[in-house]
């Protein structure tokens, strides 16, 4: 294919800059874009704050008094949180970025870095209290008087502290000897600024209401070693246990009436300590339980690594037991180099060795779960095996629990997907268990109170509800057996449902979705089911939005809020459902006409609702009835983009959609290069803002449009056994349709870019067509025959399941469908490639084995095809380290600019970078 590389695109962009006063984005401009993070709202909704975080450098907090309309900022900030009454905002001040960078360049030790400090900012006046040397801090959830913090070990540079930023003086204490891994804990009275200190503390926490502070100390001259409960209001410490013990998993209930932890003798050389479970009633000052592993069969021990927690109302405390491994000891008579090191793989293993190694820490936390009733002291065993997942109704206070057992089907998880489980229903009162669902594939959950169990069975495509006490079942899908199944799911497996919208107050209705609406189902079957939404063949889909996250249900006293989305136009709107009349009325949140909120939140006790606006071209700032934030005002200075929804037909005649991103100040008399990016279906992201940022693995649409490119993102639908041809049949007709509909796109200057599954499709497409002037494939599978038998090292899973039932969509084993694996593998057609290709494949890729990129690169290299491969060291599937992301952005941009704009070939492409010059020469 001949490509005209001499069109004056650079001159065109320069002219646009002069005409509109806007400049194209550069990679250096990425740091100008900030992200809005860590938003917090005070109780009652009078105050709001959020973090503005740049890509590199210091973040700052923006604080708003929504009642007074005032605001202020606070530099070098992190982790904001309001006191319960909203009168103070606690903020961590972190060290200056450039200061830390300078110390790192000097190779100073981390312990010499300046520590964090703490500011308590008065929300009405923005005055503050300053506390120096803070390692961590905590506020009780519903108490505004107290906070606690751990003191850091070193003092900052006092010359940088303003005179008014003076720390309240503490009561003089004798300085105890600090022990390794410990800190000084400070209890701080926010109102009086008085402090009390506790030395050599290992861990600490508050009850939610601030009634108690608990901490574990290794002791000093004033206190013996142990776990202590301290009542801030009366200053009475209570010591829970004696010296010479090891403590773990300390927790208390919400009301601060009970404390629980694990403890055992200190055995420094033992692999496992024989821990006990301890539960104490703080009101009665008595031990509720002091249990060891004898409550179960011999050979078990208390699991101090697993979950130890109270139910929400504090009626129960949950703990776990695991097999006792204390008898297994390392042979200390051998040197490390004298020990064999290997993994033994067995066909009888439920999980392959790589998966077991990845999940070692999780396995150590698995336990047979027990609960104790804090009032009656009755101990109940809930499951029978540590691998069983337990879900107790009513946030731990209910009568029923679901137990999920994957063990009978563990071996099959290497090739089956979704993964089956046996599901049991446990009555915690009678301690009886019932096998509810055998070899179940689907979703199953308990209603908020635990009265009902409801599930979707993917094998039959049906919804069910069961009354847990009576055992009466109701087939919800009897209204229409087909409408609850996701009919657009094109994977070679049983399709999932469209999901559930939750429960109405009092569990009067269960809400389940079909394709375009939802049904309100009476769980007792006495009332007729009500459907909300248009006909199944309609354009609009109606989905319930749950904005009040504090309640486990939808309040019947308030309208049910619903988001409606048009499948054809991607238009969005909100409607309200009146529970009494079942009538729908359109509703506008009020931030701005013609806009749709993408995020909504409200304070604990109501107050002003806060929105983020969903827009394709404007950053999602915060709004009430007016705009609150303006995080990226610099956008107006840059050439930007616009986006259009494109409709076209694929090669099979099916209606398809795609997104076309164009320079905002496009001149239709000019010719523009275009990059085609894809994954699967992405047209639903029409209204998603595209922030310019360094590449994790894909192109930045805003950046490329700003630099005179068009970017086309087509949808893809698949046929089983034909993932490659399906991509070709959707992408190529889409590109041809765009060329027909938008004549300013230059047909000779079209590039491809995709990552992971998109990388595979890029690698495949260039074996079928020379329509594209160049392509970039990130982490591509090139040889399905070798990839099928490989591992996903990040999870330790064998890759077979994704080929037989998952994204790769072959739909059979390698020995059942050998030709399909061959026909869809780009490497077997490498000799047909005429398109220059850039590959990125990293040496620690945990999803697609690195050798897949190597196989394709070496094949194309041998065939003398123009191909380059970037391998970022110690990087995973997508880049995580910022320098690598910036580097990839430079190299991709240079690659596309050469082939699509006629710019000179970068040095790294023309000459390569020899290993001896690694990390010295960049060659941009």
C-alpha positions in Angstrom: 0.0 0.0 0.0 1.4 3.4 -1.0 1.0 6.0 1.7 1.3 9.8 1.0 3.6 11.0 3.8 4.0 14.6 2.6 0.7 16.3 3.4 1.2 19.4 5.5 -0.5 18.3 8.7 2.0 20.1 10.9 1.4 23.3 9.1 -2.4 22.8 9.4 -2.2 22.3 13.2 0.0 25.4 13.4 -2.6 27.5 11.5 -5.4 26.2 13.8 -3.3 27.3 16.8 -3.0 30.8 15.4 -6.6 31.0 14.3 -8.1 29.9 17.6 -5.4 30.8 20.1 -5.1 27.3 21.3 -2.1 25.1 21.3 -1.7 21.3 20.8 -1.0 19.2 23.8 2.5 18.0 24.5 3.4 15.1 26.7 4.9 17.6 29.1 1.3 19.1 29.5 0.0 15.9 31.0 1.0 17.0 34.4 -1.2 20.1 34.2 -4.3 17.8 34.4 -5.4 17.1 37.9 -7.7 14.4 39.2 -10.5 15.2 41.7 -10.1 12.6 44.5 -11.0 11.9 48.2 -14.2 14.0 48.2 -15.7 14.3 51.7 -19.0 15.9 52.9 -19.7 16.8 56.5 -22.7 15.5 58.4 -25.7 17.7 57.4 -24.0 18.6 54.1 -22.8 22.2 55.0 -19.2 21.6 54.2 -17.4 19.8 51.3 -13.8 19.2 50.4 -11.9 17.4 47.8 -8.3 16.7 46.7 -6.8 18.1 43.5 -4.0 15.8 42.6 -1.6 16.4 39.7 0.2 13.6 37.9 3.5 14.7 39.6 3.9 17.0 42.5 2.0 18.3 45.5 -1.7 17.8 45.9 -3.9 20.3 47.7 -7.3 20.3 49.4 -10.1 22.6 48.3 -12.6 23.3 51.1 -16.1 24.8 50.6 -18.5 26.2 53.1 -21.7 25.5 51.1 -23.8 27.6 53.4 -21.7 30.7 53.5 -20.4 30.3 49.9 -16.7 30.6 51.1 -13.8 28.4 50.2 -10.1 28.0 50.9 -7.2 25.7 49.9 -4.6 23.8 51.8 -1.4 22.8 50.2 0.6 19.5 50.3 -2.5 17.7 51.6 -3.8 14.1 51.8 -6.6 12.1 53.4 -9.2 14.6 54.5 -11.9 13.6 57.0 -14.6 15.7 58.8 -15.3 15.3 62.5 -18.8 14.0 63.1 -20.3 17.4 63.8 -18.6 18.9 60.8 -16.8 21.7 62.8 -13.3 20.5 62.0 -11.6 19.0 59.0 -8.6 16.8 59.7 -5.9 16.9 57.0 -2.5 15.3 56.7 0.2 17.7 55.4 2.8 15.6 53.6 6.4 16.6 52.8 7.0 18.8 49.7 7.5 16.7 46.6 10.6 18.6 45.4 12.1 18.3 48.9 11.7 14.5 49.0 13.0 14.3 45.4 16.1 16.2 46.4 16.7 13.9 49.4 16.3 10.9 47.1 18.8 12.3 44.6 21.2 12.6 47.6 20.5 9.0 48.5 19.4 10.0 52.0 17.9 7.3 54.2 14.1 7.2 54.4 14.2 7.7 58.1 15.8 11.1 57.4 12.8 12.2 55.3 10.6 14.9 56.9 7.6 13.3 58.6 3.9 14.2 58.0 2.0 16.6 60.2 -1.6 17.0 61.0 -3.9 20.0 60.7 -7.4 20.4 62.2 -9.1 23.1 60.2 -12.1 24.9 61.6 -14.7 24.7 58.9 -16.4 28.0 59.7 -13.3 30.2 59.7 -10.6 28.0 58.1 -8.4 28.6 61.2 -6.4 25.6 62.3 -4.7 23.6 65.0 -1.3 22.2 64.0 0.2 19.0 65.3 3.7 18.1 64.3 5.3 14.6 63.8 2.3 12.5 62.9 2.6 9.0 61.5 -1.1 8.1 61.3 -4.3 9.3 62.8 -7.9 8.2 63.4 -11.3 9.9 64.1 -14.2 8.0 65.7 -17.0 7.8 63.3 -19.7 9.4 65.4 -17.8 11.4 68.0 -16.5 14.9 67.5 -14.4 15.4 70.7 -11.6 13.0 70.3 -9.0 11.8 67.9 -5.9 9.7 68.2 -2.6 9.7 66.3 0.7 7.9 66.2 3.7 10.2 66.6 6.5 10.0 64.0 10.1 9.5 65.1 11.8 12.7 63.9 11.3 16.4 63.9 10.8 18.3 60.7 12.7 21.5 59.8 11.2 24.0 62.3 12.3 26.8 60.0 9.5 25.8 57.6 6.8 26.1 60.3 5.0 29.4 60.8 4.9 30.9 64.2 1.1 30.5 64.6 1.5 26.8 63.7 2.6 25.9 67.2 1.7 22.5 68.7 -0.3 22.5 71.9 2.0 21.6 74.7 1.7 18.1 76.2 1.9 17.1 79.8 5.6 16.4 80.5 6.3 12.7 80.6 9.4 10.7 81.3 10.8 9.5 78.0 10.6 5.7 77.9 12.9 3.6 75.7 11.3 3.2 72.3 11.0 -0.4 71.1 11.3 -1.5 67.5 8.1 -1.4 65.5 6.4 0.8 68.1 5.3 4.4 68.4 3.9 6.9 70.9 0.1 7.0 70.8 -1.5 10.4 71.5 -5.1 10.8 72.6 -6.1 14.4 71.6 -9.1 16.4 72.8 -10.1 18.5 69.8 -12.1 21.0 71.9 -9.5 21.7 74.6 -6.4 20.7 72.7 -5.2 18.6 75.7 -3.2 15.5 75.0 -2.3 12.2 76.7 0.4 9.9 75.6 1.0 6.1 75.6 4.4 4.8 74.7 5.6 1.7 72.8 2.2 1.1 71.1 1.8 -1.5 68.3 -1.7 -0.9 67.2 -4.8 1.2 68.1 -8.4 2.1 67.2 -11.6 3.7 68.4 -15.1 2.4 68.7 -17.4 4.1 66.2 -19.0 6.3 68.9 -15.6 7.2 70.4 -16.6 5.6 73.7 -13.4 3.7 74.0 -9.9 3.9 72.6 -8.1 0.5 72.5 -4.4 -0.1 72.0 -1.7 -2.7 72.4 1.5 -1.6 74.1 4.7 -3.5 74.8 4.9 -1.5 78.0 7.0 1.2 79.7 7.8 2.5 83.2 4.2 3.6 83.6 2.3 0.7 82.0 2.8 -3.0 81.8 2.6 -4.8 78.5 -0.8 -5.7 77.3 -4.0 -4.7 75.5 -5.7 -1.7 77.1 -9.1 -0.1 76.8 -9.2 3.6 77.7 -12.4 5.6 78.2 -11.5 9.1 77.1 -14.4 10.7 79.0 -13.4 9.4 82.4 -9.7 8.5 81.8 -10.0 4.9 83.1 -7.7 2.4 81.5 -8.5 -1.2 81.7 -5.8 -3.8 81.1 -7.1 -6.9 79.3 -4.2 -9.4 79.5 -0.9 -10.2 81.2 2.8 -9.9 80.2 4.6 -12.3 77.9 1.8 -12.6 75.4 1.5 -12.1 71.7 -1.6 -10.2 70.5 -3.4 -10.0 67.2 -6.6 -8.9 65.4 -7.8 -6.5 68.1 -11.3 -5.1 67.4 -14.4 -3.7 69.2 -18.0 -3.4 68.4 -19.7 -0.3 67.1 -21.0 0.8 70.5 -17.8 0.3 72.3 -19.3 -2.3 74.7 -17.2 -5.3 73.8 -13.6 -5.9 72.8 -12.2 -9.0 71.2 -8.7 -10.2 70.2 -6.4 -13.2 69.8 -3.6 -13.8 72.2 -1.0 -16.5 72.9 2.4 -17.2 74.4 5.4 -15.6 72.8 7.4 -18.2 70.9 9.9 -16.4 68.8 11.3 -19.5 67.0 7.9 -21.2 66.4 6.2 -20.9 63.0 2.7 -20.9 64.6 1.6 -19.7 68.0 -1.3 -21.5 69.7 -3.6 -18.5 70.0 -6.8 -18.1 72.1 -9.9 -16.1 71.4 -10.8 -13.5 74.0 -14.0 -11.5 74.3 -14.7 -9.0 77.1 -17.8 -7.2 78.2 -16.7 -3.6 79.0 -19.9 -2.6 80.7 -20.0 -5.6 83.1 -16.2 -5.8 83.4 -16.3 -9.5 82.8 -14.9 -12.1 80.4 -17.5 -13.3 77.9 -15.3 -15.9 76.3 -11.7 -17.2 76.6 -11.6 -20.0 74.1 -8.9 -22.2 72.6 -9.0 -24.6 69.6 -10.6 -27.4 71.7 -14.0 -26.2 70.6 -13.2 -28.1 67.4 -11.6 -31.4 66.7 -7.9 -31.9 67.6 -5.4 -30.6 65.1 -6.8 -27.0 64.8 -5.7 -23.6 66.1 -7.2 -20.1 66.3 -6.5 -18.2 63.1 -5.1 -14.8 64.1 -4.5 -13.8 60.5 -8.2 -14.2 59.4 -11.2 -12.0 60.1 -12.2 -11.2 63.6 -15.2 -8.9 63.6 -18.5 -8.0 65.3 -21.9 -7.9 63.6 -23.2 -4.5 62.9 -25.4 -4.4 66.0 -22.8 -6.1 68.1 -24.9 -9.2 68.9 -22.3 -11.6 67.6 -18.6 -11.8 67.3 -17.0 -13.9 64.5 -13.7 -15.7 64.6 -12.0 -18.6 62.8 -10.0 -21.8 63.3 -7.5 -23.3 60.9 -5.5 -26.5 60.7 -2.6 -26.4 63.2 0.7 -26.3 61.5 2.8 -25.7 64.6 4.3 -29.2 64.4 5.8 -28.4 61.0 9.3 -27.0 61.6 12.1 -26.0 59.3 15.3 -28.1 59.7 17.6 -25.6 61.3 20.6 -27.9 60.9 20.7 -27.1 57.1 22.1 -24.1 55.4 19.7 -22.3 53.1 21.7 -23.4 50.0 21.5 -27.0 51.2 17.7 -27.2 51.0 16.0 -28.3 47.9 13.6 -25.7 46.4 10.8 -26.9 44.2 7.1 -27.0 43.6 5.5 -30.4 43.3 2.6 -30.5 40.7 0.1 -33.2 41.1 -2.9 -34.2 38.9 -4.9 -34.5 42.2 -4.3 -30.9 43.2 -7.5 -28.9 43.2 -5.6 -25.7 42.3 -2.4 -25.7 40.2 0.8 -24.8 42.0 1.1 -21.3 40.5 -2.3 -20.4 41.8 -1.5 -21.8 45.2 1.6 -19.7 45.4 -0.2 -16.5 44.3 -2.9 -17.2 47.0 -0.6 -18.2 49.9 -1.5 -15.1 52.0 -5.2 -15.6 51.3 -5.0 -19.3 52.2 -3.4 -18.4 55.5 -6.4 -16.3 56.4 -8.9 -19.0 55.5 -10.7 -20.4 58.5 -13.6 -22.4 59.6 -15.9 -19.6 60.8 -17.5 -19.6 64.3 -19.6 -17.0 66.0 -20.4 -16.4 69.6 -23.6 -14.7 70.9 -22.3 -12.1 73.2 -25.4 -12.3 75.4 -26.0 -16.0 75.7 -22.3 -17.0 75.1 -23.5 -19.7 72.7 -20.8 -20.7 70.2 -22.0 -21.7 66.7 -19.9 -23.3 64.0 -21.0 -21.9 60.6 -19.0 -23.8 57.9 -17.0 -27.0 57.8 -14.0 -26.1 55.7 -11.7 -23.1 55.6 -12.2 -22.7 51.8 -16.0 -22.2 52.3 -17.0 -18.5 51.9 -19.5 -17.4 54.5 -22.1 -14.6 54.1 -24.3 -13.9 57.2 -27.6 -12.0 56.7 -28.4 -8.6 58.2 -24.8 -7.7 58.4 -24.0 -10.5 60.7 -27.0 -10.2 63.0 -29.4 -12.3 61.0 -30.7 -15.9 61.4 -29.4 -17.3 58.1 -26.0 -17.6 56.3 -25.0 -18.7 52.8 -22.1 -21.0 52.5 -20.3 -21.3 49.1 -18.2 -24.5 48.5 -16.0 -24.5 45.4 -13.9 -27.5 46.4 -15.8 -30.2 44.4 -15.1 -28.3 41.2 -11.6 -26.8 41.8 -9.9 -28.9 39.2 -12.4 -27.8 36.6 -11.6 -24.1 37.1 -8.7 -24.6 34.8 -11.0 -25.0 31.9 -14.6 -24.3 33.0 -16.0 -20.8 33.2 -18.1 -19.5 35.0 -16.9 -21.5 37.9 -19.5 -23.7 39.7 -20.1 -23.9 43.4 -22.3 -25.7 45.9 -24.4 -23.3 47.9 -25.7 -24.2 51.3 -28.2 -22.3 53.5 -27.4 -22.4 57.2 -29.9 -21.6 60.0 -27.8 -20.1 62.8 -30.5 -20.8 65.4 -31.0 -24.5 64.7 -27.5 -24.9 63.3 -28.9 -26.9 60.4 -27.5 -26.7 56.9 -29.4 -27.4 53.7 -27.8 -27.9 50.2 -29.7 -25.2 48.4 -28.0 -25.3 44.9 -25.7 -28.0 43.6 -23.1 -27.3 41.0 -24.5 -23.8 40.8 -23.5 -21.2 38.2 -24.9 -17.8 38.7 -25.5 -15.2 41.4 -27.1 -15.8 44.8 -27.7 -13.5 47.8 -29.7 -12.9 50.9 -32.3 -10.2 51.3 -31.3 -7.3 53.6 -33.1 -8.9 56.6 -32.2 -12.5 55.7 -35.8 -13.5 55.3 -35.3 -14.5 51.7 -32.7 -16.0 49.4 -32.7 -15.0 45.8 -30.7 -16.2 42.8 -30.2 -16.3 39.1 -29.5 -19.7 37.6 -27.4 -19.3 34.4 -28.0 -22.9 33.4 -31.7 -22.3 33.1 -31.7 -18.5 32.7 -34.2 -18.1 35.6 -34.6 -15.9 38.7 -35.8 -17.5 42.0 -36.9 -16.3 45.4 -37.2 -18.5 48.5 -38.6 -17.9 51.9 -35.8 -19.1 54.2 -38.1 -20.3 57.0 -40.8 -22.1 55.0 -38.6 -23.1 52.1 -41.3 -21.9 49.7 -39.7 -21.1 46.3 -41.0 -18.8 43.5 -39.9 -18.9 39.9 -39.7 -15.2 39.0 -39.0 -16.0 35.4 -42.4 -17.4 34.8 -43.5 -14.1 33.4 -41.3 -14.6 30.4 -38.5 -17.2 30.6 -36.2 -15.4 28.1 -36.2 -11.7 29.0 -33.9 -11.9 32.1 -30.9 -13.4 30.1 -28.3 -11.1 28.6 -29.0 -12.0 25.0 -26.1 -9.8 23.7 -23.5 -11.9 25.6 -21.4 -13.5 22.8 -19.1 -15.7 24.9 -19.3 -19.5 24.5 -20.8 -20.0 28.0 -24.2 -19.7 29.7 -25.1 -16.0 29.7 -25.6 -14.1 32.9 -28.6 -12.0 33.9 -29.1 -8.2 33.5 -28.7 -8.0 37.3 -30.9 -6.9 40.2 -31.9 -3.5 41.3 -32.1 -4.4 45.0 -35.0 -4.5 47.4 -37.8 -2.1 48.3 -38.3 -1.1 52.0 -39.7 -3.9 54.2 -38.7 -6.3 51.5 -42.0 -5.7 49.8 -40.5 -6.0 46.3 -37.4 -7.5 44.7 -36.3 -5.6 41.6 -34.8 -7.7 38.8 -33.8 -6.4 35.4 -34.6 -7.4 31.9 -33.1 -6.0 28.7 -34.9 -2.6 28.7 -36.6 -2.4 32.1 -37.2 -4.1 35.4 -39.7 -6.0 37.4 -40.9 -5.4 40.9 -41.6 -8.9 42.4 -43.6 -9.6 45.5 -41.4 -12.2 47.3 -44.5 -13.9 48.7 -46.2 -14.2 45.3 -49.4 -12.5 46.5 -49.2 -9.3 44.4 -48.9 -9.3 40.6 -45.4 -8.5 39.3 -45.1 -4.9 38.0 -42.9 -4.1 35.0 -41.3 -0.6 34.7 -39.8 0.5 31.4 -40.5 0.4 27.7 -41.3 -2.7 25.6 -38.3 -5.2 25.3 -37.7 -4.0 21.7 -37.7 -0.3 22.7 -34.7 2.0 22.5 -34.6 2.9 26.2 -33.2 0.8 29.0 -34.3 1.7 32.6 -32.1 0.9 35.5 -32.6 1.7 39.2 -30.0 4.0 40.7 -29.4 3.5 44.5 -28.1 6.9 45.8 -28.8 6.5 49.5 -26.0 4.1 50.3 -26.7 4.1 54.1 -30.0 2.2 53.6 -30.0 -1.5 52.5 -33.2 -0.9 50.5 -35.1 1.6 48.5 -37.4 3.8 50.7 -41.1 3.6 49.8 -41.6 7.1 51.1 -39.4 8.5 48.4 -39.6 8.2 44.6 -37.5 5.5 43.1 -34.7 7.1 41.0 -34.1 5.5 37.6 -31.5 6.2 35.0 -32.7 5.7 31.4 -30.3 5.2 28.6 -31.1 5.2 24.8 -29.4 2.3 23.1 -29.3 4.0 19.7 -28.3 7.5 20.6 -26.6 6.9 24.1 -28.8 9.8 25.4 -29.3 9.6 29.2 -32.0 11.0 31.4 -33.4 10.4 34.9 -37.0 9.5 35.8 -38.8 9.0 39.1 -41.1 6.2 39.9 -44.0 6.9 42.3 -44.6 3.8 44.3 -48.2 4.6 44.9 -49.3 5.3 41.3 -46.5 3.4 39.4 -46.2 6.5 37.2 -42.9 7.7 35.7 -42.0 11.4 35.6 -38.9 12.9 34.2 -36.5 14.4 36.8 -33.7 16.9 36.4 -31.0 17.1 39.1 -30.6 20.7 38.4 -26.9 21.2 38.0 -27.0 22.3 34.3 -29.5 22.0 31.5 -28.9 19.1 29.2 -26.4 17.4 31.4 -26.5 14.0 33.2 -25.0 13.3 36.6 -22.4 10.5 36.5 -22.1 10.6 40.3 -24.3 11.5 43.2 -23.7 11.7 46.9 -25.3 13.2 50.0 -24.2 13.7 53.5 -25.2 11.3 56.4 -28.1 13.5 57.5 -29.2 14.8 54.2 -28.3 18.3 53.1 -27.3 19.5 49.7 -26.9 16.8 47.1 -23.6 16.8 45.2 -23.2 15.8 41.6 -20.5 15.1 39.1 -21.5 15.9 35.5 -21.1 13.3 32.8 -19.6 14.9 29.7 -17.5 13.6 26.8 -15.5 16.8 26.5 -15.6 18.5 29.9 -13.9 17.3 33.1 -16.5 15.8 35.6 -16.5 18.7 38.1 -18.7 18.9 41.2 -22.0 20.6 41.1 -24.9 21.4 43.5 -27.4 23.8 41.9 -24.2 25.6 40.6 -20.7 24.5 39.8 -18.5 23.9 42.8 -15.2 22.8 41.4 -13.1 23.8 38.4 -10.3 21.3 38.5 -8.8 21.8 35.0 -9.4 25.3 33.8 -6.3 25.1 31.6 -8.2 23.0 29.1 -9.4 26.1 27.4 -5.9 26.9 26.3 -5.4 23.8 24.3 -6.7 22.4 21.0 -9.4 19.9 22.1 -11.6 17.2 20.7 -15.2 16.5 20.0 -16.9 13.1 19.6 -19.6 11.7 17.4 -21.6 8.5 17.4 -21.1 6.6 14.1 -23.6 4.0 12.8 -22.6 1.4 10.3 -23.2 -2.2 9.1 -20.6 -4.9 9.7 -19.8 -7.6 7.1 -22.7 -9.7 8.2 -25.2 -6.8 7.8 -25.7 -6.2 11.5 -26.1 -2.7 12.8 -23.0 -1.5 14.7 -21.9 1.7 16.4 -18.6 3.4 17.0 -17.2 6.6 18.4 -15.3 9.0 16.3 -13.1 11.5 18.1 -12.2 14.6 16.0 -10.1 17.8 16.5 -12.6 20.3 17.9 -11.5 23.0 15.4 -11.6 20.6 12.5 -11.2 22.1 9.0 -13.3 19.9 6.6 -11.2 21.0 3.6 -8.1 19.4 5.1 -7.1 15.7 5.3 -6.6 14.1 8.7 -4.8 10.9 9.7 -6.8 8.5 11.8 -5.9 5.9 14.5 -8.3 3.0 15.1 -8.5 1.9 18.7 -10.7 -1.0 19.9 -11.4 -3.6 22.5 -14.9 -5.1 22.4 -18.0 -2.8 22.8 -17.1 0.8 23.7 -19.8 3.0 22.2 -21.5 3.2 25.7 -18.5 5.5 26.7 -19.8 8.3 24.4 -20.2 10.7 27.3 -17.0 9.7 29.1 -14.3 12.4 29.5 -11.0 11.6 27.9 -8.3 13.1 30.2 -4.9 13.6 28.6 -2.4 11.4 30.5 0.6 9.2 29.9 -0.2 5.8 28.4 -0.7 2.8 30.5 -0.8 0.8 27.2 -3.2 2.7 25.0 -3.4 6.0 23.2 -4.8 9.1 24.8 -7.7 10.2 22.5 -7.6 13.8 23.7 -3.9 14.1 23.1 -4.0 12.7 19.6 -7.0 14.8 18.6 -5.2 17.9 20.0 -2.3 17.0 17.6 -4.4 16.7 14.5 -5.5 13.1 14.5 -8.9 11.5 14.3 -9.5 8.5 16.5 -12.1 5.8 15.6 -13.4 3.3 18.3 -15.7 0.7 16.7 -17.8 -1.8 18.5 -17.2 -5.5 17.9 -19.5 -8.5 18.1 -18.2 -12.0 18.0 -19.1 -15.5 16.7 -17.9 -18.5 18.6 -14.7 -19.9 17.0 -14.1 -16.8 15.0 -12.6 -14.1 17.2 -10.2 -12.9 14.6 -12.6 -12.9 11.6 -15.3 -11.3 13.8 -12.9 -8.4 14.6 -12.1 -8.1 10.9 -15.8 -8.1 9.9 -16.6 -5.3 12.4 -13.5 -3.1 12.3 -12.7 -2.9 8.6 -16.3 -2.2 7.5 -16.4 0.4 10.3 -13.3 2.1 9.0 -14.6 2.0 5.4 -17.9 3.6 6.6 -16.0 6.4 8.4 -14.0 7.1 5.2 -17.2 7.3 3.3 -19.1 9.5 5.8 -16.1 11.7 6.7 -14.2 12.5 3.5 -11.6 14.6 5.4 -10.1 11.4 6.8 -7.1 10.3 4.7 -7.6 6.7 3.6 -3.8 6.4 3.1 -2.9 7.3 6.7 -4.8 5.0 9.0 -3.2 3.3 12.0 -4.2 0.6 14.4 -3.7 0.5 18.2 -4.9 -2.0 20.8 -3.9 -3.5 24.1 -4.3 -7.1 25.4 -7.4 -8.4 23.6 -7.1 -5.3 21.4 -3.4 -6.2 20.9 -4.4 -9.6 19.7 -6.9 -8.2 17.2 -4.3 -5.7 15.9 -1.9 -8.6 15.4 -4.6 -10.5 13.5 -5.9 -7.7 11.4 -2.6 -6.9 9.7 -2.5 -10.5 8.5 -5.8 -9.9 6.6 -5.5 -6.5 5.1 -3.0 -3.8 4.1 -5.6 -1.0 4.7 -3.6 0.3 7.7 -0.3 2.2 7.3 1.0 1.0 10.7 -0.1 -0.7 13.9 0.7 -0.9 17.6 -0.1 -4.0 19.5 0.2 -4.1 23.3 0.6 -7.5 24.9 -0.8 -9.5 22.0 -1.6 -13.2 21.9 0.0 -14.3 18.6 -0.1 -18.1 18.9 -3.3 -19.5 20.5 -1.9 -23.0 20.4 0.9 -22.1 22.8 -1.1 -19.5 24.7 -3.9 -22.1 25.4 -1.5 -24.2 27.5 0.1 -21.3 29.3 -0.5 -19.6 32.6 -1.9 -16.3 33.8 1.0 -15.7 36.2 -0.8 -12.8 37.9 -3.5 -15.1 39.2 -1.8 -18.5 38.8 -4.7 -19.7 36.6 -4.3 -21.9 33.6 -5.4 -20.1 30.4 -7.6 -22.8 29.0 -10.8 -21.5 30.5 -10.6 -18.2 28.7 -10.3 -20.0 25.3 -13.0 -22.5 25.9 -15.6 -20.2 27.5 -14.1 -16.7 27.9 -12.9 -13.7 26.0 -11.0 -15.7 23.4 -14.2 -17.4 22.3 -12.9 -20.5 20.7 -15.5 -22.6 22.4 -13.6 -25.9 22.6 -10.3 -27.6 23.6 -7.1 -27.5 21.5 -7.7 -31.2 20.5 -11.4 -30.7 19.8 -11.0 -27.5 17.7 -7.3 -27.5 16.5 -8.1 -25.7 13.2 -9.9 -22.9 15.0 -6.8 -22.3 17.2 -4.6 -22.2 14.1 -6.9 -20.1 11.9 -7.2 -17.4 14.6 -3.5 -17.3 15.4 -1.6 -14.4 13.7 1.7 -16.1 13.8 0.7 -18.7 11.3 0.1 -15.9 8.7 3.1 -13.7 9.6 4.4 -13.9 6.0 1.3 -12.0 4.9 2.0 -9.0 7.0 2.8 -5.8 5.1 2.0 -3.4 7.9 4.8 -1.9 10.1 4.2 -3.0 13.7 5.2 -1.8 17.1 4.7 -4.3 20.0 4.8 -3.6 23.7 5.1 -6.7 25.9 6.6 -6.6 29.4 8.7 -9.2 31.1 6.4 -9.5 34.2 3.1 -9.6 32.3 0.8 -11.7 34.5 -2.1 -11.9 32.0 -0.6 -12.6 28.6 2.7 -14.5 28.6 5.6 -12.4 27.5 6.6 -15.1 25.0 3.5 -14.4 22.9 5.0 -11.0 21.9 8.4 -12.6 21.5 7.0 -15.3 19.1 5.4 -12.7 16.9 8.4 -10.3 16.9 10.9 -13.0 16.1 8.7 -14.3 13.3 8.3 -10.9 11.7 11.9 -10.1 12.2 13.0 -13.3 10.4 10.6 -12.3 7.5 12.4 -8.9 7.4 9.1 -7.1 8.2 9.5 -3.7 10.0 8.8 -4.5 13.6 9.9 -3.2 17.0 9.2 -4.5 20.5 9.3 -2.5 23.7 9.7 -4.6 26.9 9.5 -2.6 30.1 11.4 -4.4 32.9 9.6 -5.6 36.0 6.3 -4.2 34.5 3.0 -6.1 34.3 0.3 -6.3 31.7 -0.3 -2.5 31.8 2.4 -0.1 32.8 2.3 1.1 36.4 5.5 3.2 36.8 5.2 6.8 35.6 8.6 7.1 33.8 7.7 4.0 31.8 4.2 5.5 30.9 5.8 8.7 29.8 8.4 6.8 27.8 5.8 4.7 26.0 3.8 7.9 25.2 6.9 9.3 23.5 7.6 6.2 21.5 4.0 5.6 20.4 3.7 9.2 19.3 6.9 9.1 17.4 5.9 5.8 15.7 2.6 7.1 14.6 3.9 10.5 13.6 6.5 8.8 11.3 4.1 6.5 9.5 1.0 8.8 9.5 2.4 12.3 9.3 5.6 11.7 7.5 7.9 12.9 10.3 11.5 11.6 10.4 11.9 8.1 11.9 13.0 8.5 15.6 16.5 7.3 16.4 15.3 4.4 18.5 13.4 3.1 15.5 16.1 3.8 12.9 19.1 2.7 14.9 17.7 0.8 17.9 19.0 1.1 21.4 21.9 -1.3 22.2 21.8 -3.0 25.6 25.0 -1.3 26.5 23.3 2.1 26.2 20.2 1.0 28.1 18.9 3.7 30.4 21.4 6.2 28.9 20.0 6.9 25.4 16.3 7.4 24.8 16.4 8.0 21.0 13.2 9.9 20.8 
